[in-house]
Amino acid sequence: MNKLEKGDQFDVEALRKQVSDIEVRGDAVQENSSDPTEINPYARQIAEQFRDGTHSPAIIIGQLRLLEFLALFAIALTIHYFWPGEGNDSMLVRAGMAVIASALTVIGLQLADTYTIPALRAKLRLMPRIVAAWTIALLLTVGLFGLIRGTTWAMVDAYIPRFVAGALFLAAERFVVAYGIRNWARNGIMERRAVIVGGGEPAKDLIRILEQQDDNDIRICGIFDDRGEKRSPIMVAGYPKLGTVTELVEFVRLTRIDMLIIALPLSAEARIYDLLKKLWVLPVDIRLAAHANRLRFRPRAYSHVGSVPMLDIFKKPIRDWDSVAKRGFDIFFTIVALALLWPIMVATAIAIKATSQGPIFFMQKRHGFNNEIINVFKFRSMYTNMADPTGKAAVTKGDLRVTRVGRFIRKTSIDELPQLFNVLRGDLSLVGPRPHAVLAQARDRAFGDVVEGYFARHRVKPGVTGWAQINGWRGEVDNDEKIKFRTAYDLYYIENWSLWFDLKILFLTPIRLLNTENAY
């Protein structure tokens, strides 16, 4: 690639496309990505400190909005019950007024910019905005209902205790929230964890800027760089260099990291591209720090970490409230599926036990989210003494290891039904890239060796069914093309996820399972 000259345009989308183009090529594989890189003992010690997850600011803010809406609604109904004032409004009318006032208050607080972490950390500084939002919302509600049905001063007077009670609640609640968030920040419960990619002066300048910001919620967990000590010191601004970029991939898989910040100038386009080829498989935000670059783009081109401008290269898929919605989707439809399919599952268990010796269920280790190893449940379809828990020897057509019952339940995919319990446990999702056995191969080559970027499938939780499966890519993987196409469909699903997409895949699954050509 050519170096970027001053005045040239750095096209982030083009760079992302270049990286994505390697997803299913399967050529130019530089290393055996199926084997984890061993990180040094010090980096492993640091990784142990960040194994536990943190609370997402987006989730906390969403919960706070809901809390304030419900609390103001309850306060309104309580005040109206004990202090009704004049008029014969029904409880339904009063509830409608309470809903409107509470909703307007939350909207006003949002417009007043009080639903940000720095604002929530402030105990008293933003209290005038909060009280003003509540006052305006209540006045608008009273005015609206006054225009509809008329009003008197005595009726308005009945809203005074409601105003006082609501204002006192918001003041007390925000004070408690500020204390809680400050305490969580000190204890590392609510922070965004970042790793700096690239050392030297650019990394040093970035760290200094982040540290000087008030209410900084970024926790820098270390620095990774491929360069030697002459160009990249082992200690930068008090933070250690923990290893190379290849080791970073394993480090992130051992921890709960939120973002990778690449501290390189835009002119290092080729080096950035090489880094992204290794890093895009990780389920984290990948951002390019733009604080030291002379090139400037439109403000909307940037995101910000504090006041530091960033170019978003890759975003973590299915995050925050999307992950909550997907989990709710999984639980609801899994319970529905179990309610409908339990007779088939019971009959299958009886048939397995009656026709061959051994357990009813078969457990296999497979790759899960972020390349973690999970235990996946299946109905046993092979003779116990011939079973292969590693999945290295794939089942082929007419395989003598498969029992008579096993042949039927494999063709109909009934053997996969126990994975519904994996969904309830949280190991799997109903819809997602199908999890493969840890030693699964295509013609004696690990899948990760056939498809560069194969492990990008693990940026989301694997599923019982998936986009690749309903498009015919199921069953034996006996050549390279099958795993390449399967991976391509999985990556398409990740990039285009929505609940409607999940619903479409879920309802198409029983129809597409009628095609049993590749299932045996």
C-alpha positions as CSV (number, residue, x, y, z in Angstrom):
1,M,0.0,0.0,0.0
2,N,1.1,3.5,-0.6
3,K,1.8,5.8,2.3
4,L,-0.8,8.4,3.0
5,E,0.4,11.9,2.0
6,K,-0.9,15.1,3.6
7,G,-4.2,16.1,2.0
8,D,-5.1,12.5,1.0
9,Q,-8.3,11.0,2.3
10,F,-8.2,8.2,4.8
11,D,-11.2,6.0,3.9
12,V,-12.2,4.0,7.0
13,E,-14.9,2.1,5.2
14,A,-12.4,1.1,2.4
15,L,-10.0,-0.1,5.0
16,R,-12.7,-2.2,6.7
17,K,-13.6,-3.6,3.3
18,Q,-10.0,-4.5,2.6
19,V,-9.8,-6.4,5.9
20,S,-13.2,-8.1,5.3
21,D,-12.1,-9.3,1.9
22,I,-9.7,-11.7,3.6
23,E,-12.5,-13.3,5.5
24,V,-13.1,-16.3,3.3
25,R,-10.1,-16.3,0.9
26,G,-8.2,-19.0,2.9
27,D,-4.9,-18.0,1.3
28,A,-1.9,-16.2,2.7
29,V,-2.4,-17.7,6.1
30,Q,0.5,-16.6,8.2
31,E,0.1,-18.7,11.3
32,N,-1.9,-21.5,12.8
33,S,-4.7,-19.5,14.3
34,S,-6.3,-22.6,15.8
35,D,-3.5,-22.9,18.3
36,P,-3.6,-20.1,21.0
37,T,-0.4,-18.1,21.4
38,E,1.2,-18.5,24.8
39,I,1.5,-15.1,26.5
40,N,4.2,-14.3,29.0
41,P,3.6,-14.8,32.7
42,Y,3.4,-11.1,33.5
43,A,0.7,-10.5,30.8
44,R,-1.2,-13.6,32.1
45,Q,-1.0,-12.1,35.7
46,I,-2.5,-8.8,34.4
47,A,-5.1,-10.7,32.4
48,E,-6.3,-12.4,35.6
49,Q,-7.2,-9.0,37.0
50,F,-9.7,-8.4,34.2
51,R,-11.4,-11.7,33.9
52,D,-14.7,-10.4,35.4
53,G,-16.9,-8.2,33.4
54,T,-18.0,-4.7,34.2
55,H,-21.3,-2.9,34.1
56,S,-22.1,-1.3,30.8
57,P,-22.7,2.5,31.1
58,A,-25.4,2.2,28.4
59,I,-27.3,-0.4,30.4
60,I,-27.0,1.5,33.6
61,I,-28.3,4.7,31.9
62,G,-31.2,2.8,30.3
63,Q,-32.1,1.3,33.7
64,L,-32.0,4.7,35.3
65,R,-34.4,6.2,32.7
66,L,-36.8,3.3,33.4
67,L,-36.4,3.8,37.2
68,E,-37.1,7.5,37.0
69,F,-40.1,7.0,34.7
70,L,-41.7,4.4,37.0
71,A,-40.9,6.3,40.2
72,L,-42.4,9.5,39.0
73,F,-45.5,7.6,37.7
74,A,-45.9,5.9,41.1
75,I,-45.5,9.2,43.0
76,A,-48.1,10.9,40.8
77,L,-50.7,8.2,41.5
78,T,-49.9,8.1,45.2
79,I,-50.3,11.9,45.5
80,H,-53.5,11.9,43.5
81,Y,-54.9,9.2,45.7
82,F,-54.2,10.9,49.0
83,W,-54.6,14.6,47.8
84,P,-57.1,14.5,44.9
85,G,-58.0,18.2,44.9
86,E,-61.1,19.3,43.1
87,G,-62.6,17.5,40.2
88,N,-63.9,14.0,39.5
89,D,-61.1,12.6,37.3
90,S,-61.1,8.9,37.2
91,M,-58.0,7.0,38.1
92,L,-57.5,6.1,34.4
93,V,-57.3,9.9,33.5
94,R,-54.9,10.5,36.4
95,A,-52.8,7.6,35.2
96,G,-52.7,9.0,31.7
97,M,-51.6,12.4,33.0
98,A,-48.9,10.6,35.2
99,V,-47.6,8.7,32.1
100,I,-47.3,11.9,30.0
101,A,-45.7,13.9,32.8
102,S,-43.2,11.1,33.6
103,A,-42.3,10.6,29.9
104,L,-41.9,14.3,29.3
105,T,-39.6,14.5,32.3
106,V,-37.3,11.7,31.0
107,I,-37.3,13.4,27.6
108,G,-36.4,16.7,29.2
109,L,-33.6,15.1,31.2
110,Q,-32.2,13.6,28.1
111,L,-32.4,16.9,26.2
112,A,-30.7,18.6,29.2
113,D,-27.8,16.1,28.8
114,T,-28.2,14.6,32.3
115,Y,-28.0,11.0,31.1
116,T,-24.2,10.8,30.7
117,I,-21.7,9.3,33.1
118,P,-20.0,12.7,33.9
119,A,-23.5,14.2,34.6
120,L,-24.5,11.3,36.8
121,R,-21.3,11.6,38.8
122,A,-22.1,15.2,39.6
123,K,-24.0,15.4,42.9
124,L,-25.3,19.0,42.8
125,R,-23.9,20.8,39.7
126,L,-26.7,19.7,37.4
127,M,-29.6,19.8,39.9
128,P,-31.0,23.1,38.4
129,R,-31.3,21.3,35.0
130,I,-33.0,18.3,36.6
131,V,-35.6,20.4,38.5
132,A,-36.2,22.6,35.5
133,A,-36.9,19.5,33.3
134,W,-39.4,18.2,36.0
135,T,-41.0,21.6,36.3
136,I,-41.5,22.1,32.5
137,A,-42.8,18.6,32.1
138,L,-45.4,19.1,34.8
139,L,-46.5,22.5,33.5
140,L,-46.9,21.1,30.0
141,T,-49.0,18.3,31.3
142,V,-51.3,20.6,33.4
143,G,-51.6,23.0,30.5
144,L,-52.5,20.2,28.0
145,F,-55.2,18.7,30.2
146,G,-56.4,22.2,31.1
147,L,-56.9,23.0,27.4
148,I,-58.9,19.8,26.9
149,R,-61.2,19.9,29.9
150,G,-60.7,23.3,31.6
151,T,-59.0,23.9,34.9
152,T,-59.2,26.0,38.1
153,W,-56.7,27.3,40.6
154,A,-57.9,24.7,43.1
155,M,-57.1,22.0,40.7
156,V,-53.7,23.4,39.9
157,D,-53.1,23.7,43.6
158,A,-53.4,19.9,43.9
159,Y,-50.3,19.5,41.8
160,I,-48.0,21.4,44.2
161,P,-47.4,18.4,46.5
162,R,-46.8,16.3,43.5
163,F,-44.2,18.8,42.2
164,V,-42.5,18.9,45.6
165,A,-42.5,15.1,46.0
166,G,-41.1,14.6,42.5
167,A,-38.4,17.2,42.9
168,L,-37.3,15.7,46.2
169,F,-37.2,12.2,44.8
170,L,-35.1,13.3,41.8
171,A,-32.7,15.2,44.0
172,A,-32.3,12.3,46.5
173,E,-32.1,9.7,43.7
174,R,-29.5,11.6,41.7
175,F,-27.4,12.1,44.9
176,V,-27.5,8.3,45.6
177,V,-26.7,7.5,41.9
178,A,-23.7,9.9,42.0
179,Y,-22.4,8.2,45.1
180,G,-22.9,4.8,43.6
181,I,-21.2,5.6,40.3
182,R,-18.2,7.2,42.0
183,N,-17.9,4.1,44.2
184,W,-18.2,1.8,41.2
185,A,-15.6,3.8,39.3
186,R,-13.1,3.5,42.2
187,N,-13.7,-0.3,42.5
188,G,-13.5,-0.9,38.7
189,I,-17.1,-2.1,38.5
190,M,-18.1,0.5,35.9
191,E,-15.2,1.3,33.6
192,R,-14.3,0.9,30.0
193,R,-11.2,-1.2,29.6
194,A,-8.8,-0.3,26.9
195,V,-5.6,-1.7,25.4
196,I,-3.2,0.5,23.5
197,V,-1.9,-1.0,20.3
198,G,1.4,0.6,19.3
199,G,3.9,2.2,21.6
200,G,6.3,5.2,21.5
201,E,5.4,8.8,21.6
202,P,2.0,8.5,20.0
203,A,0.9,6.1,22.8
204,K,2.5,8.3,25.5
205,D,0.7,11.4,24.2
206,L,-2.6,9.5,24.1
207,I,-2.3,8.2,27.6
208,R,-1.4,11.7,29.0
209,I,-4.5,13.2,27.3
210,L,-6.8,10.5,28.7
211,E,-5.3,10.8,32.2
212,Q,-5.8,14.6,32.3
213,Q,-9.5,14.4,31.6
214,D,-12.0,14.9,34.4
215,D,-14.4,12.0,35.0
216,N,-12.3,9.7,32.9
217,D,-13.8,6.2,32.8
218,I,-11.1,4.6,30.7
219,R,-8.9,2.0,32.4
220,I,-5.8,1.3,30.4
221,C,-4.9,-2.4,30.8
222,G,-1.5,-2.4,29.0
223,I,0.3,-1.8,25.7
224,F,1.0,-4.3,22.9
225,D,3.5,-3.6,20.1
226,D,5.5,-5.7,17.7
227,R,8.4,-3.3,17.6
228,G,11.6,-3.7,19.7
229,E,12.7,-1.7,22.7
230,K,14.6,0.9,20.6
231,R,11.4,2.1,18.9
232,S,8.9,1.0,21.5
233,P,10.0,1.1,25.2
234,I,8.9,-1.5,27.6
235,M,7.3,1.2,29.7
236,V,5.2,4.0,28.3
237,A,3.8,6.7,30.6
238,G,3.9,4.2,33.5
239,Y,2.1,1.4,31.6
240,P,4.0,-1.8,30.6
241,K,4.3,-3.3,27.2
242,L,2.8,-6.7,27.7
243,G,3.7,-8.4,24.4
244,T,3.2,-8.5,20.7
245,V,0.1,-8.0,18.7
246,T,-0.3,-11.7,18.2
247,E,-0.1,-12.2,22.0
248,L,-2.8,-9.5,22.3
249,V,-5.3,-11.7,20.6
250,E,-4.9,-14.3,23.3
251,F,-4.8,-11.7,26.0
252,V,-8.2,-10.3,25.0
253,R,-9.6,-13.8,24.9
254,L,-8.6,-14.3,28.5
255,T,-10.1,-10.9,29.7
256,R,-13.1,-8.7,29.4
257,I,-11.7,-5.8,27.3
258,D,-14.0,-3.2,25.8
259,M,-11.8,-1.6,23.2
260,L,-8.5,-1.6,21.4
261,I,-7.1,1.9,20.6
262,I,-4.5,1.9,17.8
263,A,-2.0,4.7,18.6
264,L,-0.5,5.1,15.1
265,P,-0.5,8.0,12.6
266,L,-2.8,7.8,9.7
267,S,0.2,7.8,7.4
268,A,1.1,4.3,8.7
269,E,-1.7,2.8,6.5
270,A,0.0,-0.4,5.6
271,R,0.9,-1.2,9.3
272,I,-2.6,-0.4,10.4
273,Y,-4.0,-2.8,7.8
274,D,-1.6,-5.5,9.0
275,L,-2.8,-5.0,12.6
276,L,-6.5,-5.1,11.6
277,K,-6.0,-8.4,9.8
278,K,-5.0,-9.9,13.2
279,L,-7.4,-8.0,15.5
280,W,-10.7,-7.8,13.7
281,V,-11.6,-11.4,14.9
282,L,-12.0,-10.1,18.5
283,P,-15.4,-9.1,20.0
284,V,-14.3,-5.5,20.9
285,D,-14.4,-2.0,19.6
286,I,-11.4,-1.2,17.5
287,R,-10.7,2.5,17.2
288,L,-7.9,4.6,15.6
289,A,-6.8,7.5,17.7
290,A,-6.8,10.7,15.7
291,H,-5.4,13.1,18.3
292,A,-2.0,13.4,16.8
293,N,-3.0,13.6,13.1
294,R,-2.9,16.8,11.1
295,L,-5.6,15.5,8.8
296,R,-9.1,16.5,10.0
297,F,-12.5,15.2,8.9
298,R,-16.0,16.3,9.5
299,P,-17.0,16.1,13.2
300,R,-19.5,13.4,12.5
301,A,-16.7,11.2,11.2
302,Y,-15.3,10.9,14.8
303,S,-16.4,9.2,18.0
304,H,-14.8,10.4,21.2
305,V,-13.2,8.8,24.2
306,G,-13.4,11.8,26.5
307,S,-12.2,14.6,24.4
308,V,-9.9,12.4,22.2
309,P,-11.2,12.1,18.6
310,M,-11.3,8.5,17.4
311,L,-12.1,6.9,14.0
312,D,-14.2,3.8,14.5
313,I,-12.8,0.9,12.5
314,F,-14.8,-2.1,14.0
315,K,-17.6,-2.1,16.6
316,K,-18.4,-4.9,18.9
317,P,-21.5,-6.6,17.5
318,I,-24.7,-7.2,19.5
319,R,-23.8,-5.0,22.4
320,D,-25.6,-3.3,25.4
321,W,-29.4,-3.3,25.0
322,D,-29.1,-5.4,21.8
323,S,-27.6,-8.1,23.9
324,V,-30.4,-7.8,26.4
325,A,-33.0,-8.0,23.7
326,K,-31.4,-11.0,22.1
327,R,-31.2,-12.8,25.5
328,G,-34.9,-12.1,26.1
329,F,-35.6,-13.5,22.6
330,D,-33.6,-16.6,23.4
331,I,-35.3,-17.3,26.7
332,F,-38.8,-16.7,25.4
333,F,-38.6,-18.9,22.3
334,T,-36.6,-21.6,24.0
335,I,-39.3,-22.0,26.6
336,V,-41.9,-22.1,23.8
337,A,-39.8,-24.7,21.9
338,L,-39.4,-26.9,25.0
339,A,-43.2,-26.7,25.7
340,L,-43.9,-27.9,22.1
341,L,-41.0,-30.4,21.6
342,W,-40.8,-32.2,25.0
343,P,-42.8,-35.3,23.7
344,I,-40.3,-35.7,20.9
345,M,-37.4,-35.3,23.3
346,V,-38.8,-37.9,25.7
347,A,-39.5,-40.4,22.9
348,T,-36.0,-39.9,21.6
349,A,-34.4,-40.5,25.0
350,I,-36.4,-43.7,25.3
351,A,-35.4,-44.9,21.8
352,I,-31.7,-44.3,22.5
353,K,-31.8,-46.1,25.8
354,A,-33.7,-49.0,24.4
355,T,-31.6,-49.7,21.3
356,S,-28.0,-49.2,22.5
357,Q,-25.9,-49.2,25.6
358,G,-24.7,-46.0,27.1
359,P,-25.9,-42.6,28.2
360,I,-28.8,-40.7,26.5
361,F,-26.8,-37.5,26.1
362,F,-23.5,-36.9,24.5
363,M,-21.4,-33.9,25.6
364,Q,-18.9,-32.3,23.2
365,K,-16.4,-29.5,23.7
366,R,-16.8,-26.7,21.2
367,H,-15.7,-23.1,20.6
368,G,-18.1,-20.6,22.1
369,F,-18.1,-16.8,22.4
370,N,-14.7,-15.2,22.2
371,N,-13.2,-18.6,21.5
372,E,-14.0,-19.9,24.9
373,I,-14.5,-23.7,25.3
374,I,-18.1,-24.7,26.1
375,N,-19.7,-28.1,26.7
376,V,-22.6,-28.6,24.2
377,F,-25.3,-31.2,24.8
378,K,-26.6,-33.6,22.1
379,F,-28.6,-36.8,22.0
380,R,-26.1,-39.6,21.6
381,S,-26.2,-40.8,18.0
382,M,-23.2,-43.1,18.1
383,Y,-22.2,-46.3,19.8
384,T,-20.6,-45.3,23.1
385,N,-17.2,-47.1,22.4
386,M,-16.9,-45.4,19.0
387,A,-17.9,-41.9,19.9
388,D,-15.4,-39.0,19.2
389,P,-15.8,-36.2,21.8
390,T,-13.1,-34.1,20.0
391,G,-15.0,-34.0,16.7
392,K,-11.7,-34.6,14.8
393,A,-13.1,-37.6,12.8
394,A,-16.3,-36.1,11.2
395,V,-19.3,-38.3,10.6
396,T,-19.5,-39.5,6.9
397,K,-22.2,-41.1,4.8
398,G,-22.9,-44.6,6.0
399,D,-20.6,-44.2,9.0
400,L,-20.6,-47.5,11.0
401,R,-20.2,-45.6,14.3
402,V,-23.8,-44.2,14.0
403,T,-26.6,-46.2,15.6
404,R,-29.9,-46.9,13.8
405,V,-31.7,-44.4,16.0
406,G,-28.7,-42.0,15.6
407,R,-29.0,-42.1,11.8
408,F,-32.6,-40.9,12.0
409,I,-32.1,-38.2,14.6
410,R,-29.1,-36.8,12.8
411,K,-31.0,-36.5,9.5
412,T,-33.9,-34.7,11.2
413,S,-31.5,-32.7,13.6
414,I,-33.4,-34.0,16.6
415,D,-30.0,-34.8,18.1
416,E,-29.5,-31.0,18.4
417,L,-32.6,-30.4,20.6
418,P,-30.8,-30.8,24.0
419,Q,-28.8,-27.6,23.0
420,L,-32.0,-25.8,24.1
421,F,-30.7,-26.3,27.6
422,N,-27.4,-24.7,26.6
423,V,-29.4,-21.7,25.5
424,L,-31.1,-21.5,28.9
425,R,-27.6,-21.8,30.6
426,G,-26.3,-18.9,28.4
427,D,-23.7,-20.9,26.6
428,L,-25.5,-20.7,23.2
429,S,-28.0,-18.4,21.5
430,L,-31.0,-19.8,19.6
431,V,-29.6,-18.2,16.4
432,G,-25.9,-17.6,15.6
433,P,-22.9,-19.2,14.0
434,R,-23.0,-22.9,14.7
435,P,-20.3,-24.0,17.2
436,H,-17.8,-26.4,15.9
437,A,-15.9,-29.0,17.8
438,V,-12.5,-27.8,19.0
439,L,-10.6,-30.2,16.7
440,A,-13.0,-30.0,13.7
441,Q,-11.1,-30.4,10.4
442,A,-11.6,-30.2,6.7
443,R,-9.4,-32.7,4.9
444,D,-6.9,-33.0,7.9
445,R,-6.6,-29.2,8.2
446,A,-8.1,-27.2,11.1
447,F,-10.8,-24.8,10.1
448,G,-8.7,-21.9,11.3
449,D,-6.0,-22.9,8.9
450,V,-8.3,-23.1,5.9
451,V,-10.0,-19.8,6.4
452,E,-8.1,-16.7,7.5
453,G,-10.4,-14.8,9.9
454,Y,-12.3,-18.0,10.8
455,F,-12.3,-17.1,14.5
456,A,-14.3,-13.9,13.7
457,R,-17.3,-16.2,13.9
458,H,-16.8,-16.1,17.7
459,R,-17.4,-12.4,18.0
460,V,-21.0,-13.4,19.0
461,K,-22.4,-16.2,20.9
462,P,-22.9,-19.4,18.8
463,G,-26.4,-20.6,18.0
464,V,-28.5,-23.8,17.7
465,T,-29.4,-22.7,14.2
466,G,-27.9,-20.1,11.9
467,W,-27.9,-18.3,8.6
468,A,-25.4,-20.7,7.0
469,Q,-27.5,-23.8,8.0
470,I,-30.8,-22.6,6.5
471,N,-28.9,-21.8,3.3
472,G,-27.8,-25.4,2.9
473,W,-24.3,-25.3,4.6
474,R,-24.8,-28.0,7.2
475,G,-23.5,-31.5,7.7
476,E,-20.1,-32.9,6.8
477,V,-17.2,-30.5,5.9
478,D,-15.2,-32.6,3.4
479,N,-13.6,-29.8,1.4
480,D,-12.2,-26.3,1.9
481,E,-15.1,-24.6,0.0
482,K,-17.7,-25.8,2.5
483,I,-16.1,-24.2,5.5
484,K,-15.2,-21.0,3.5
485,F,-18.9,-20.5,2.5
486,R,-20.1,-21.4,5.9
487,T,-17.8,-18.8,7.5
488,A,-18.9,-16.2,4.9
489,Y,-22.6,-16.7,5.8
490,D,-21.8,-16.6,9.5
491,L,-19.9,-13.3,9.1
492,Y,-22.8,-11.9,7.0
493,Y,-25.1,-12.7,9.9
494,I,-22.9,-11.0,12.5
495,E,-22.6,-7.8,10.4
496,N,-26.4,-7.7,9.6
497,W,-27.9,-8.9,12.9
498,S,-31.3,-7.8,14.1
499,L,-34.1,-9.4,16.0
500,W,-36.1,-9.6,12.8
501,F,-33.2,-11.5,11.2
502,D,-33.2,-13.9,14.1
503,L,-36.9,-14.4,13.8
504,K,-36.6,-15.1,10.1
505,I,-33.9,-17.7,10.6
506,L,-35.8,-19.3,13.5
507,F,-39.0,-19.8,11.5
508,L,-37.2,-20.9,8.3
509,T,-35.2,-23.6,10.2
510,P,-37.9,-26.3,10.3
511,I,-38.7,-25.8,6.6
512,R,-35.1,-25.9,5.5
513,L,-34.4,-29.0,7.7
514,L,-36.6,-31.0,5.2
515,N,-33.5,-30.9,3.0
516,T,-31.5,-33.8,4.5
517,E,-29.0,-34.2,1.6
518,N,-25.9,-33.3,3.6
519,A,-27.1,-34.6,7.0
520,Y,-26.0,-38.1,8.0
